[in-house]
Amino acid sequence: MGTPRVTGQVDQCLVSYRFWERRFLASPDDPGAREGFERAVAALCRATGERCGREAAEAAQTSGRSPSTSTAGKGAIT
């Protein structure tokens, strides 16, 4: 994650992951929430190189840059 573009991509993926994680946990029977969460997990895993969503989220947070709370919910993947 050396370049700003890559770091920004990881940050954006983490924001999206957190958004969809909250939506999915609030409505686990909602197919749209499930699909959004699965897409967010896949994108975050690709961005961080991890194979597990939780590990990818942890890696993104501990990389030294985590998205500010003011951007929460703005990273939804459509």
All heavy atoms as a GROMACS GRO file, in nm:
protein
  578
    1MET      N    1   0.082  -0.118   0.000
    1MET     CA    2   0.000   0.000   0.000
    1MET      C    3   0.087   0.125   0.000
    1MET      O    4   0.062   0.218   0.072
    1MET     CB    5  -0.091   0.002   0.122
    1MET     CG    6  -0.204  -0.096   0.113
    1MET     SD    7  -0.324  -0.070   0.239
    1MET     CE    8  -0.260  -0.176   0.368
    2GLY      N    9   0.186   0.129  -0.081
    2GLY     CA   10   0.278   0.239  -0.082
    2GLY      C   11   0.229   0.366  -0.146
    2GLY      O   12   0.262   0.474  -0.101
    3THR      N   13   0.148   0.359  -0.248
    3THR     CA   14   0.107   0.481  -0.316
    3THR      C   15  -0.022   0.535  -0.258
    3THR      O   16  -0.104   0.460  -0.207
    3THR     CB   17   0.087   0.454  -0.467
    3THR    OG1   18  -0.022   0.366  -0.484
    3THR    CG2   19   0.211   0.395  -0.530
    4PRO      N   20  -0.043   0.668  -0.267
    4PRO     CA   21  -0.167   0.726  -0.215
    4PRO      C   22  -0.291   0.670  -0.282
    4PRO      O   23  -0.394   0.653  -0.218
    4PRO     CB   24  -0.151   0.875  -0.244
    4PRO     CG   25  -0.005   0.897  -0.256
    4PRO     CD   26   0.053   0.768  -0.310
    5ARG      N   27  -0.283   0.640  -0.412
    5ARG     CA   28  -0.400   0.587  -0.483
    5ARG      C   29  -0.442   0.454  -0.423
    5ARG      O   30  -0.560   0.430  -0.399
    5ARG     CB   31  -0.367   0.570  -0.632
    5ARG     CG   32  -0.483   0.516  -0.712
    5ARG     CD   33  -0.454   0.520  -0.860
    5ARG     NE   34  -0.441   0.397  -0.931
    5ARG     CZ   35  -0.517   0.290  -0.923
    5ARG    NH1   36  -0.613   0.284  -0.837
    5ARG    NH2   37  -0.497   0.185  -0.999
    6VAL      N   38  -0.346   0.367  -0.396
    6VAL     CA   39  -0.378   0.236  -0.338
    6VAL      C   40  -0.432   0.253  -0.196
    6VAL      O   41  -0.530   0.190  -0.159
    6VAL     CB   42  -0.255   0.143  -0.341
    6VAL    CG1   43  -0.282   0.015  -0.265
    6VAL    CG2   44  -0.214   0.115  -0.484
    7THR      N   45  -0.368   0.340  -0.118
    7THR     CA   46  -0.414   0.361   0.019
    7THR      C   47  -0.555   0.418   0.019
    7THR      O   48  -0.640   0.376   0.097
    7THR     CB   49  -0.318   0.456   0.094
    7THR    OG1   50  -0.188   0.399   0.092
    7THR    CG2   51  -0.361   0.476   0.237
    8GLY      N   52  -0.583   0.512  -0.071
    8GLY     CA   53  -0.718   0.567  -0.081
    8GLY      C   54  -0.819   0.460  -0.119
    8GLY      O   55  -0.932   0.462  -0.071
    9GLN      N   56  -0.779   0.368  -0.206
    9GLN     CA   57  -0.868   0.260  -0.247
    9GLN      C   58  -0.899   0.170  -0.128
    9GLN      O   59  -1.013   0.130  -0.108
    9GLN     CB   60  -0.805   0.179  -0.359
    9GLN     CG   61  -0.890   0.065  -0.406
    9GLN     CD   62  -0.821  -0.021  -0.511
    9GLN    OE1   63  -0.702  -0.007  -0.537
    9GLN    NE2   64  -0.897  -0.110  -0.572
   10VAL      N   65  -0.799   0.140  -0.048
   10VAL     CA   66  -0.820   0.056   0.070
   10VAL      C   67  -0.913   0.127   0.168
   10VAL      O   68  -1.006   0.067   0.221
   10VAL     CB   69  -0.685   0.020   0.137
   10VAL    CG1   70  -0.708  -0.047   0.272
   10VAL    CG2   71  -0.604  -0.071   0.046
   11ASP      N   72  -0.890   0.257   0.188
   11ASP     CA   73  -0.977   0.334   0.277
   11ASP      C   74  -1.121   0.333   0.229
   11ASP      O   75  -1.214   0.312   0.306
   11ASP     CB   76  -0.929   0.479   0.288
   11ASP     CG   77  -0.800   0.492   0.368
   11ASP    OD1   78  -0.760   0.395   0.435
   11ASP    OD2   79  -0.741   0.601   0.364
   12GLN      N   80  -1.140   0.353   0.099
   12GLN     CA   81  -1.274   0.354   0.043
   12GLN      C   82  -1.340   0.216   0.059
   12GLN      O   83  -1.458   0.207   0.094
   12GLN     CB   84  -1.270   0.393  -0.104
   12GLN     CG   85  -1.406   0.405  -0.166
   12GLN     CD   86  -1.400   0.446  -0.312
   12GLN    OE1   87  -1.296   0.440  -0.376
   12GLN    NE2   88  -1.512   0.488  -0.365
   13CYS      N   89  -1.265   0.112   0.036
   13CYS     CA   90  -1.319  -0.024   0.052
   13CYS      C   91  -1.355  -0.052   0.196
   13CYS      O   92  -1.457  -0.117   0.223
   13CYS     CB   93  -1.217  -0.127   0.002
   13CYS     SG   94  -1.198  -0.132  -0.177
   14LEU      N   95  -1.275  -0.002   0.291
   14LEU     CA   96  -1.304  -0.024   0.432
   14LEU      C   97  -1.432   0.050   0.472
   14LEU      O   98  -1.515  -0.006   0.544
   14LEU     CB   99  -1.187   0.021   0.520
   14LEU     CG  100  -1.204  -0.001   0.670
   14LEU    CD1  101  -1.228  -0.148   0.702
   14LEU    CD2  102  -1.084   0.053   0.745
   15VAL      N  103  -1.450   0.172   0.425
   15VAL     CA  104  -1.572   0.248   0.455
   15VAL      C  105  -1.693   0.171   0.400
   15VAL      O  106  -1.795   0.156   0.468
   15VAL     CB  107  -1.565   0.390   0.396
   15VAL    CG1  108  -1.700   0.458   0.402
   15VAL    CG2  109  -1.462   0.472   0.471
   16SER      N  110  -1.681   0.123   0.278
   16SER     CA  111  -1.791   0.048   0.216
   16SER      C  112  -1.818  -0.081   0.294
   16SER      O  113  -1.934  -0.115   0.320
   16SER     CB  114  -1.756   0.015   0.071
   16SER     OG  115  -1.860  -0.057   0.011
   17TYR      N  116  -1.712  -0.150   0.333
   17TYR     CA  117  -1.727  -0.274   0.410
   17TYR      C  118  -1.804  -0.247   0.539
   17TYR      O  119  -1.898  -0.320   0.572
   17TYR     CB  120  -1.588  -0.332   0.442
   17TYR     CG  121  -1.590  -0.447   0.538
   17TYR    CD1  122  -1.612  -0.578   0.493
   17TYR    CD2  123  -1.568  -0.428   0.675
   17TYR    CE1  124  -1.613  -0.684   0.582
   17TYR    CE2  125  -1.569  -0.534   0.763
   17TYR     CZ  126  -1.592  -0.662   0.717
   17TYR     OH  127  -1.594  -0.767   0.804
   18ARG      N  128  -1.765  -0.143   0.612
   18ARG     CA  129  -1.832  -0.111   0.739
   18ARG      C  130  -1.979  -0.075   0.718
   18ARG      O  131  -2.066  -0.114   0.795
   18ARG     CB  132  -1.759   0.004   0.811
   18ARG     CG  133  -1.621  -0.033   0.859
   18ARG     CD  134  -1.626  -0.139   0.966
   18ARG     NE  135  -1.494  -0.167   1.017
   18ARG     CZ  136  -1.457  -0.282   1.066
   18ARG    NH1  137  -1.541  -0.382   1.071
   18ARG    NH2  138  -1.335  -0.301   1.110
   19PHE      N  139  -2.007   0.004   0.612
   19PHE     CA  140  -2.144   0.041   0.580
   19PHE      C  141  -2.230  -0.083   0.556
   19PHE      O  142  -2.337  -0.100   0.614
   19PHE     CB  143  -2.145   0.132   0.457
   19PHE     CG  144  -2.282   0.160   0.404
   19PHE    CD1  145  -2.363   0.255   0.463
   19PHE    CD2  146  -2.331   0.089   0.295
   19PHE    CE1  147  -2.490   0.281   0.413
   19PHE    CE2  148  -2.458   0.114   0.244
   19PHE     CZ  149  -2.538   0.210   0.304
   20TRP      N  150  -2.182  -0.170   0.465
   20TRP     CA  151  -2.260  -0.288   0.431
   20TRP      C  152  -2.264  -0.390   0.545
   20TRP      O  153  -2.362  -0.462   0.560
   20TRP     CB  154  -2.207  -0.353   0.303
   20TRP     CG  155  -2.250  -0.273   0.184
   20TRP    CD1  156  -2.172  -0.194   0.105
   20TRP    CD2  157  -2.382  -0.263   0.131
   20TRP    NE1  158  -2.248  -0.136   0.007
   20TRP    CE2  159  -2.378  -0.177   0.021
   20TRP    CE3  160  -2.504  -0.319   0.167
   20TRP    CZ2  161  -2.490  -0.145  -0.055
   20TRP    CZ3  162  -2.617  -0.289   0.092
   20TRP    CH2  163  -2.609  -0.202  -0.016
   21GLU      N  164  -2.161  -0.395   0.627
   21GLU     CA  165  -2.161  -0.483   0.743
   21GLU      C  166  -2.275  -0.444   0.837
   21GLU      O  167  -2.352  -0.530   0.883
   21GLU     CB  168  -2.027  -0.474   0.815
   21GLU     CG  169  -2.017  -0.560   0.939
   21GLU     CD  170  -1.886  -0.542   1.012
   21GLU    OE1  171  -1.839  -0.426   1.026
   21GLU    OE2  172  -1.829  -0.642   1.055
   22ARG      N  173  -2.288  -0.314   0.864
   22ARG     CA  174  -2.397  -0.267   0.951
   22ARG      C  175  -2.534  -0.299   0.891
   22ARG      O  176  -2.625  -0.344   0.961
   22ARG     CB  177  -2.383  -0.116   0.976
   22ARG     CG  178  -2.273  -0.081   1.074
   22ARG     CD  179  -2.278   0.066   1.114
   22ARG     NE  180  -2.267   0.157   1.000
   22ARG     CZ  181  -2.154   0.198   0.946
   22ARG    NH1  182  -2.039   0.155   0.993
   22ARG    NH2  183  -2.155   0.283   0.845
   23ARG      N  184  -2.549  -0.274   0.761
   23ARG     CA  185  -2.677  -0.301   0.694
   23ARG      C  186  -2.711  -0.450   0.700
   23ARG      O  187  -2.825  -0.488   0.727
   23ARG     CB  188  -2.674  -0.258   0.546
   23ARG     CG  189  -2.665  -0.113   0.525
   23ARG     CD  190  -2.786  -0.042   0.467
   23ARG     NE  191  -2.886  -0.113   0.397
   23ARG     CZ  192  -2.917  -0.097   0.269
   23ARG    NH1  193  -2.846  -0.014   0.194
   23ARG    NH2  194  -3.016  -0.161   0.214
   24PHE      N  195  -2.614  -0.534   0.672
   24PHE     CA  196  -2.636  -0.678   0.671
   24PHE      C  197  -2.668  -0.730   0.811
   24PHE      O  198  -2.760  -0.811   0.828
   24PHE     CB  199  -2.515  -0.751   0.614
   24PHE     CG  200  -2.527  -0.901   0.620
   24PHE    CD1  201  -2.624  -0.968   0.548
   24PHE    CD2  202  -2.440  -0.974   0.698
   24PHE    CE1  203  -2.636  -1.106   0.554
   24PHE    CE2  204  -2.450  -1.112   0.705
   24PHE     CZ  205  -2.548  -1.177   0.632
   25LEU      N  206  -2.596  -0.684   0.911
   25LEU     CA  207  -2.622  -0.730   1.047
   25LEU      C  208  -2.757  -0.683   1.097
   25LEU      O  209  -2.822  -0.752   1.176
   25LEU     CB  210  -2.510  -0.684   1.141
   25LEU     CG  211  -2.375  -0.751   1.118
   25LEU    CD1  212  -2.268  -0.689   1.207
   25LEU    CD2  213  -2.382  -0.901   1.139
   26ALA      N  214  -2.802  -0.567   1.049
   26ALA     CA  215  -2.934  -0.517   1.089
   26ALA      C  216  -3.047  -0.593   1.020
   26ALA      O  217  -3.156  -0.606   1.076
   26ALA     CB  218  -2.943  -0.368   1.057
   27SER      N  219  -3.021  -0.641   0.898
   27SER     CA  220  -3.125  -0.711   0.820
   27SER      C  221  -3.065  -0.832   0.749
   27SER      O  222  -3.048  -0.831   0.627
   27SER     CB  223  -3.186  -0.616   0.716
   27SER     OG  224  -3.241  -0.504   0.777
   28PRO      N  225  -3.032  -0.937   0.822
   28PRO     CA  226  -2.965  -1.052   0.760
   28PRO      C  227  -3.050  -1.124   0.655
   28PRO      O  228  -2.996  -1.194   0.571
   28PRO     CB  229  -2.932  -1.144   0.877
   28PRO     CG  230  -3.015  -1.097   0.991
   28PRO     CD  231  -3.050  -0.954   0.966
   29ASP      N  232  -3.181  -1.106   0.659
   29ASP     CA  233  -3.268  -1.172   0.560
   29ASP      C  234  -3.287  -1.091   0.433
   29ASP      O  235  -3.350  -1.139   0.338
   29ASP     CB  236  -3.406  -1.201   0.621
   29ASP     CG  237  -3.398  -1.301   0.735
   29ASP    OD1  238  -3.307  -1.386   0.732
   29ASP    OD2  239  -3.483  -1.294   0.826
   30ASP      N  240  -3.232  -0.970   0.429
   30ASP     CA  241  -3.246  -0.883   0.312
   30ASP      C  242  -3.142  -0.924   0.206
   30ASP      O  243  -3.022  -0.911   0.229
   30ASP     CB  244  -3.224  -0.738   0.354
   30ASP     CG  245  -3.231  -0.640   0.237
   30ASP    OD1  246  -3.262  -0.681   0.124
   30ASP    OD2  247  -3.205  -0.520   0.262
   31PRO      N  248  -3.188  -0.975   0.091
   31PRO     CA  249  -3.093  -1.020  -0.012
   31PRO      C  250  -3.006  -0.906  -0.065
   31PRO      O  251  -2.889  -0.927  -0.098
   31PRO     CB  252  -3.180  -1.078  -0.123
   31PRO     CG  253  -3.320  -1.067  -0.079
   31PRO     CD  254  -3.326  -1.001   0.053
   32GLY      N  255  -3.061  -0.785  -0.071
   32GLY     CA  256  -2.982  -0.671  -0.118
   32GLY      C  257  -2.868  -0.637  -0.023
   32GLY      O  258  -2.757  -0.606  -0.066
   33ALA      N  259  -2.897  -0.644   0.107
   33ALA     CA  260  -2.793  -0.618   0.207
   33ALA      C  261  -2.686  -0.726   0.202
   33ALA      O  262  -2.566  -0.696   0.211
   33ALA     CB  263  -2.855  -0.611   0.346
   34ARG      N  264  -2.728  -0.850   0.183
   34ARG     CA  265  -2.632  -0.960   0.173
   34ARG      C  266  -2.542  -0.942   0.051
   34ARG      O  267  -2.420  -0.955   0.060
   34ARG     CB  268  -2.701  -1.096   0.167
   34ARG     CG  269  -2.604  -1.213   0.148
   34ARG     CD  270  -2.675  -1.347   0.143
   34ARG     NE  271  -2.732  -1.381   0.272
   34ARG     CZ  272  -2.665  -1.442   0.370
   34ARG    NH1  273  -2.538  -1.473   0.354
   34ARG    NH2  274  -2.723  -1.470   0.483
   35GLU      N  275  -2.602  -0.911  -0.064
   35GLU     CA  276  -2.523  -0.893  -0.186
   35GLU      C  277  -2.427  -0.777  -0.174
   35GLU      O  278  -2.311  -0.786  -0.215
   35GLU     CB  279  -2.617  -0.871  -0.306
   35GLU     CG  280  -2.692  -0.995  -0.348
   35GLU     CD  281  -2.790  -0.966  -0.460
   35GLU    OE1  282  -2.771  -0.866  -0.534
   35GLU    OE2  283  -2.886  -1.042  -0.474
   36GLY      N  284  -2.474  -0.666  -0.117
   36GLY     CA  285  -2.387  -0.550  -0.098
   36GLY      C  286  -2.270  -0.582  -0.007
   36GLY      O  287  -2.156  -0.543  -0.034
   37PHE      N  288  -2.300  -0.655   0.101
   37PHE     CA  289  -2.194  -0.692   0.194
   37PHE      C  290  -2.093  -0.785   0.128
   37PHE      O  291  -1.972  -0.768   0.142
   37PHE     CB  292  -2.254  -0.756   0.320
   37PHE     CG  293  -2.152  -0.795   0.423
   37PHE    CD1  294  -2.068  -0.701   0.479
   37PHE    CD2  295  -2.139  -0.926   0.464
   37PHE    CE1  296  -1.974  -0.736   0.575
   37PHE    CE2  297  -2.047  -0.963   0.560
   37PHE     CZ  298  -1.963  -0.868   0.616
   38GLU      N  299  -2.142  -0.882   0.053
   38GLU     CA  300  -2.051  -0.976  -0.015
   38GLU      C  301  -1.963  -0.904  -0.116
   38GLU      O  302  -1.844  -0.933  -0.127
   38GLU     CB  303  -2.131  -1.088  -0.081
   38GLU     CG  304  -2.190  -1.185   0.020
   38GLU     CD  305  -2.283  -1.288  -0.043
   38GLU    OE1  306  -2.312  -1.279  -0.164
   38GLU    OE2  307  -2.328  -1.377   0.031
   39ARG      N  308  -2.020  -0.807  -0.190
   39ARG     CA  309  -1.939  -0.729  -0.285
   39ARG      C  310  -1.835  -0.646  -0.212
   39ARG      O  311  -1.720  -0.634  -0.256
   39ARG     CB  312  -2.029  -0.638  -0.370
   39ARG     CG  313  -2.103  -0.709  -0.479
   39ARG     CD  314  -2.162  -0.612  -0.580
   39ARG     NE  315  -2.228  -0.496  -0.520
   39ARG     CZ  316  -2.358  -0.487  -0.493
   39ARG    NH1  317  -2.438  -0.587  -0.523
   39ARG    NH2  318  -2.407  -0.378  -0.439
   40ALA      N  319  -1.874  -0.587  -0.099
   40ALA     CA  320  -1.781  -0.505  -0.022
   40ALA      C  321  -1.668  -0.590   0.035
   40ALA      O  322  -1.552  -0.548   0.036
   40ALA     CB  323  -1.855  -0.432   0.091
   41VAL      N  324  -1.700  -0.710   0.082
   41VAL     CA  325  -1.598  -0.802   0.135
   41VAL      C  326  -1.499  -0.838   0.024
   41VAL      O  327  -1.377  -0.833   0.044
   41VAL     CB  328  -1.662  -0.929   0.194
   41VAL    CG1  329  -1.557  -1.035   0.222
   41VAL    CG2  330  -1.738  -0.897   0.321
   42ALA      N  331  -1.552  -0.872  -0.094
   42ALA     CA  332  -1.465  -0.910  -0.205
   42ALA      C  333  -1.373  -0.796  -0.246
   42ALA      O  334  -1.253  -0.816  -0.269
   42ALA     CB  335  -1.550  -0.956  -0.324
   43ALA      N  336  -1.427  -0.675  -0.251
   43ALA     CA  337  -1.346  -0.558  -0.290
   43ALA      C  338  -1.238  -0.531  -0.187
   43ALA      O  339  -1.122  -0.502  -0.223
   43ALA     CB  340  -1.435  -0.436  -0.308
   44LEU      N  341  -1.271  -0.541  -0.059
   44LEU     CA  342  -1.173  -0.516   0.046
   44LEU      C  343  -1.064  -0.623   0.046
   44LEU      O  344  -0.946  -0.593   0.062
   44LEU     CB  345  -1.242  -0.510   0.183
   44LEU     CG  346  -1.153  -0.474   0.301
   44LEU    CD1  347  -1.088  -0.337   0.282
   44LEU    CD2  348  -1.233  -0.477   0.430
   45CYS      N  349  -1.103  -0.747   0.023
   45CYS     CA  350  -1.005  -0.855   0.016
   45CYS      C  351  -0.909  -0.834  -0.102
   45CYS      O  352  -0.788  -0.852  -0.088
   45CYS     CB  353  -1.074  -0.991   0.004
   45CYS     SG  354  -1.152  -1.046   0.157
   46ARG      N  355  -0.963  -0.793  -0.216
   46ARG     CA  356  -0.876  -0.764  -0.331
   46ARG      C  357  -0.781  -0.649  -0.302
   46ARG      O  358  -0.664  -0.653  -0.336
   46ARG     CB  359  -0.959  -0.730  -0.455
   46ARG     CG  360  -1.015  -0.850  -0.526
   46ARG     CD  361  -1.074  -0.814  -0.662
   46ARG     NE  362  -1.174  -0.708  -0.654
   46ARG     CZ  363  -1.304  -0.727  -0.633
   46ARG    NH1  364  -1.350  -0.850  -0.616
   46ARG    NH2  365  -1.386  -0.625  -0.629
   47ALA      N  366  -0.832  -0.546  -0.236
   47ALA     CA  367  -0.751  -0.426  -0.208
   47ALA      C  368  -0.640  -0.453  -0.108
   47ALA      O  369  -0.532  -0.394  -0.117
   47ALA     CB  370  -0.840  -0.313  -0.158
   48THR      N  371  -0.665  -0.544  -0.012
   48THR     CA  372  -0.566  -0.569   0.092
   48THR      C  373  -0.482  -0.694   0.067
   48THR      O  374  -0.378  -0.712   0.130
   48THR     CB  375  -0.633  -0.585   0.230
   48THR    OG1  376  -0.723  -0.696   0.226
   48THR    CG2  377  -0.705  -0.459   0.272
   49GLY      N  378  -0.530  -0.782  -0.020
   49GLY     CA  379  -0.458  -0.906  -0.046
   49GLY      C  380  -0.487  -1.015   0.057
   49GLY      O  381  -0.422  -1.119   0.058
   50GLU      N  382  -0.586  -0.991   0.142
   50GLU     CA  383  -0.626  -1.092   0.242
   50GLU      C  384  -0.736  -1.180   0.185
   50GLU      O  385  -0.805  -1.142   0.092
   50GLU     CB  386  -0.676  -1.022   0.369
   50GLU     CG  387  -0.573  -0.939   0.441
   50GLU     CD  388  -0.464  -1.020   0.507
   50GLU    OE1  389  -0.487  -1.139   0.537
   50GLU    OE2  390  -0.355  -0.966   0.528
   51ARG      N  391  -0.751  -1.299   0.242
   51ARG     CA  392  -0.852  -1.393   0.193
   51ARG      C  393  -0.980  -1.393   0.275
   51ARG      O  394  -1.081  -1.445   0.233
   51ARG     CB  395  -0.794  -1.534   0.191
   51ARG     CG  396  -0.680  -1.548   0.092
   51ARG     CD  397  -0.622  -1.686   0.092
   51ARG     NE  398  -0.723  -1.782   0.048
   51ARG     CZ  399  -0.707  -1.911   0.052
   51ARG    NH1  400  -0.595  -1.963   0.099
   51ARG    NH2  401  -0.801  -1.992   0.010
   52CYS      N  402  -0.977  -1.335   0.392
   52CYS     CA  403  -1.091  -1.333   0.483
   52CYS      C  404  -1.133  -1.187   0.504
   52CYS      O  405  -1.049  -1.099   0.522
   52CYS     CB  406  -1.050  -1.396   0.616
   52CYS     SG  407  -1.167  -1.372   0.751
   53GLY      N  408  -1.264  -1.163   0.503
   53GLY     CA  409  -1.314  -1.027   0.518
   53GLY      C  410  -1.274  -0.961   0.648
   53GLY      O  411  -1.232  -0.845   0.651
   54ARG      N  412  -1.285  -1.032   0.757
   54ARG     CA  413  -1.247  -0.973   0.887
   54ARG      C  414  -1.098  -0.945   0.893
   54ARG      O  415  -1.057  -0.841   0.946
   54ARG     CB  416  -1.289  -1.065   1.001
   54ARG     CG  417  -1.438  -1.072   1.018
   54ARG     CD  418  -1.475  -1.116   1.158
   54ARG     NE  419  -1.618  -1.129   1.170
   54ARG     CZ  420  -1.698  -1.030   1.206
   54ARG    NH1  421  -1.649  -0.912   1.231
   54ARG    NH2  422  -1.828  -1.050   1.216
   55GLU      N  423  -1.017  -1.034   0.839
   55GLU     CA  424  -0.872  -1.010   0.836
   55GLU      C  425  -0.840  -0.893   0.745
   55GLU      O  426  -0.751  -0.813   0.774
   55GLU     CB  427  -0.799  -1.135   0.790
   55GLU     CG  428  -0.803  -1.248   0.891
   55GLU     CD  429  -0.742  -1.377   0.839
   55GLU    OE1  430  -0.684  -1.377   0.729
   55GLU    OE2  431  -0.753  -1.478   0.910
   56ALA      N  432  -0.912  -0.880   0.634
   56ALA     CA  433  -0.891  -0.768   0.543
   56ALA      C  434  -0.927  -0.636   0.611
   56ALA      O  435  -0.854  -0.537   0.598
   56ALA     CB  436  -0.974  -0.787   0.416
   57ALA      N  437  -1.037  -0.634   0.686
   57ALA     CA  438  -1.077  -0.513   0.758
   57ALA      C  439  -0.974  -0.477   0.864
   57ALA      O  440  -0.936  -0.360   0.880
   57ALA     CB  441  -1.214  -0.532   0.822
   58GLU      N  442  -0.926  -0.578   0.935
   58GLU     CA  443  -0.824  -0.553   1.037
   58GLU      C  444  -0.695  -0.501   0.974
   58GLU      O  445  -0.634  -0.407   1.024
   58GLU     CB  446  -0.796  -0.681   1.115
   58GLU     CG  447  -0.699  -0.661   1.230
   58GLU     CD  448  -0.680  -0.788   1.312
   58GLU    OE1  449  -0.775  -0.864   1.328
   58GLU    OE2  450  -0.566  -0.808   1.358
   59ALA      N  451  -0.655  -0.561   0.862
   59ALA     CA  452  -0.534  -0.517   0.793
   59ALA      C  453  -0.549  -0.373   0.744
   59ALA      O  454  -0.456  -0.293   0.754
   59ALA     CB  455  -0.504  -0.610   0.675
   60ALA      N  456  -0.666  -0.339   0.694
   60ALA     CA  457  -0.691  -0.203   0.645
   60ALA      C  458  -0.687  -0.103   0.760
   60ALA      O  459  -0.633   0.007   0.745
   60ALA     CB  460  -0.826  -0.197   0.574
   61GLN      N  461  -0.741  -0.140   0.875
   61GLN     CA  462  -0.742  -0.049   0.990
   61GLN      C  463  -0.604  -0.032   1.050
   61GLN      O  464  -0.569   0.077   1.094
   61GLN     CB  465  -0.838  -0.100   1.096
   61GLN     CG  466  -0.981  -0.072   1.063
   61GLN     CD  467  -1.072  -0.108   1.177
   61GLN    OE1  468  -1.090  -0.226   1.205
   61GLN    NE2  469  -1.128  -0.009   1.241
   62THR      N  470  -0.526  -0.138   1.052
   62THR     CA  471  -0.395  -0.131   1.117
   62THR      C  472  -0.285  -0.086   1.022
   62THR      O  473  -0.169  -0.079   1.063
   62THR     CB  474  -0.357  -0.266   1.180
   62THR    OG1  475  -0.354  -0.365   1.077
   62THR    CG2  476  -0.454  -0.306   1.288
   63SER      N  477  -0.320  -0.055   0.899
   63SER     CA  478  -0.218  -0.014   0.802
   63SER      C  479  -0.167   0.127   0.830
   63SER      O  480  -0.082   0.176   0.758
   63SER     CB  481  -0.274  -0.022   0.660
   63SER     OG  482  -0.374   0.077   0.641
   64GLY      N  483  -0.219   0.191   0.933
   64GLY     CA  484  -0.172   0.325   0.966
   64GLY      C  485  -0.265   0.433   0.917
   64GLY      O  486  -0.252   0.547   0.954
   65ARG      N  487  -0.358   0.397   0.832
   65ARG     CA  488  -0.456   0.495   0.781
   65ARG      C  489  -0.592   0.430   0.786
   65ARG      O  490  -0.615   0.329   0.723
   65ARG     CB  491  -0.424   0.533   0.638
   65ARG     CG  492  -0.306   0.620   0.623
   65ARG     CD  493  -0.294   0.665   0.481
   65ARG     NE  494  -0.424   0.698   0.426
   65ARG     CZ  495  -0.452   0.809   0.363
   65ARG    NH1  496  -0.360   0.899   0.346
   65ARG    NH2  497  -0.573   0.831   0.314
   66SER      N  498  -0.681   0.489   0.861
   66SER     CA  499  -0.818   0.441   0.859
   66SER      C  500  -0.908   0.558   0.824
   66SER      O  501  -0.878   0.672   0.857
   66SER     CB  502  -0.858   0.381   0.995
   66SER     OG  503  -0.847   0.478   1.095
   67PRO      N  504  -1.018   0.533   0.756
   67PRO     CA  505  -1.105   0.642   0.715
   67PRO      C  506  -1.165   0.714   0.834
   67PRO      O  507  -1.188   0.654   0.938
   67PRO     CB  508  -1.213   0.574   0.633
   67PRO     CG  509  -1.197   0.430   0.652
   67PRO     CD  510  -1.065   0.404   0.717
   68SER      N  511  -1.188   0.842   0.819
   68SER     CA  512  -1.247   0.919   0.928
   68SER      C  513  -1.393   0.879   0.944
   68SER      O  514  -1.457   0.833   0.852
   68SER     CB  515  -1.237   1.068   0.899
   68SER     OG  516  -1.319   1.102   0.789
   69THR      N  517  -1.445   0.901   1.062
   69THR     CA  518  -1.583   0.862   1.088
   69THR      C  519  -1.680   0.952   1.012
   69THR      O  520  -1.794   0.915   0.991
   69THR     CB  521  -1.614   0.869   1.238
   69THR    OG1  522  -1.583   1.001   1.286
   69THR    CG2  523  -1.536   0.765   1.315
   70SER      N  524  -1.635   1.069   0.966
   70SER     CA  525  -1.724   1.158   0.894
   70SER      C  526  -1.762   1.105   0.757
   70SER      O  527  -1.857   1.151   0.696
   70SER     CB  528  -1.662   1.297   0.880
   70SER     OG  529  -1.546   1.289   0.801
   71THR      N  530  -1.687   1.007   0.705
   71THR     CA  531  -1.718   0.951   0.574
   71THR      C  532  -1.797   0.822   0.584
   71THR      O  533  -1.828   0.761   0.483
   71THR     CB  534  -1.589   0.924   0.494
   71THR    OG1  535  -1.510   0.828   0.566
   71THR    CG2  536  -1.511   1.051   0.470
   72ALA      N  537  -1.832   0.780   0.704
   72ALA     CA  538  -1.903   0.653   0.721
   72ALA      C  539  -2.035   0.656   0.645
   72ALA      O  540  -2.110   0.751   0.652
   72ALA     CB  541  -1.929   0.626   0.870
   73GLY      N  542  -2.059   0.549   0.569
   73GLY     CA  543  -2.182   0.537   0.496
   73GLY      C  544  -2.178   0.596   0.356
   73GLY      O  545  -2.269   0.578   0.279
   74LYS      N  546  -2.071   0.666   0.322
   74LYS     CA  547  -2.061   0.728   0.190
   74LYS      C  548  -1.994   0.639   0.090
   74LYS      O  549  -1.987   0.673  -0.026
   74LYS     CB  550  -1.987   0.861   0.199
   74LYS     CG  551  -2.061   0.964   0.282
   74LYS     CD  552  -1.989   1.094   0.281
   74LYS     CE  553  -2.062   1.196   0.365
   74LYS     NZ  554  -1.992   1.322   0.373
   75GLY      N  555  -1.942   0.524   0.132
   75GLY     CA  556  -1.867   0.439   0.042
   75GLY      C  557  -1.945   0.321  -0.011
   75GLY      O  558  -1.887   0.222  -0.051
   76ALA      N  559  -2.074   0.332  -0.016
   76ALA     CA  560  -2.155   0.219  -0.061
   76ALA      C  561  -2.127   0.187  -0.206
   76ALA      O  562  -2.119   0.275  -0.291
   76ALA     CB  563  -2.303   0.252  -0.044
   77ILE      N  564  -2.110   0.060  -0.232
   77ILE     CA  565  -2.089   0.014  -0.370
   77ILE      C  566  -2.225  -0.006  -0.434
   77ILE      O  567  -2.312  -0.071  -0.377
   77ILE     CB  568  -2.010  -0.118  -0.371
   77ILE    CG1  569  -1.872  -0.096  -0.313
   77ILE    CG2  570  -2.000  -0.172  -0.513
   77ILE    CD1  571  -1.793  -0.224  -0.298
   78THR      N  572  -2.244   0.048  -0.550
   78THR     CA  573  -2.373   0.033  -0.617
   78THR      C  574  -2.357  -0.057  -0.737
   78THR      O  575  -2.254  -0.076  -0.790
   78THR     CB  576  -2.429   0.168  -0.662
   78THR    OG1  577  -2.334   0.232  -0.743
   78THR    CG2  578  -2.467   0.252  -0.542
   0.00000   0.00000   0.00000
